[in-house]
Amino acid sequence: MLLNFAIFSPNTSSDPQMTRQSPPLYGAERLSDMQSILAALADLETAYEIEREQIEHWSGSEAMKQQLLADLEDRHQARRESFQEQWEKLNGRLNAARSLRPVLA
């Protein structure tokens, strides 16, 4: 499951029309929330990869390895969903705030 991570940079164009349409910069609190989610997700992904490698190099039967890998994948997806929900909630707040702002024409 991929997350929608959008990075916005300020528009340095000299065209005033393009400048008005550039996305706003994130506030400090929002950046902090985004960094926290991304850091936790990175920790989760790292732990998952380590455990997956350990299972793959385990000396048990192939059938048991496949079962352990399937169980690991299920647990990983369940844990990851909470971060996906937090990310979507954060982006939902961002999109809602943008939609309430008047559009400059």
ABEGO torsion letter per residue (X at the ends): XBBBBBBBBBBABABAAAAAABBBBBBAAAAAAAAAAAAAAAAAAAAAAAAAAAAAABABBAAAAAAAAAAAAAAAAAAAAAAAAAAAAAAAAAAAAAAABBBBX
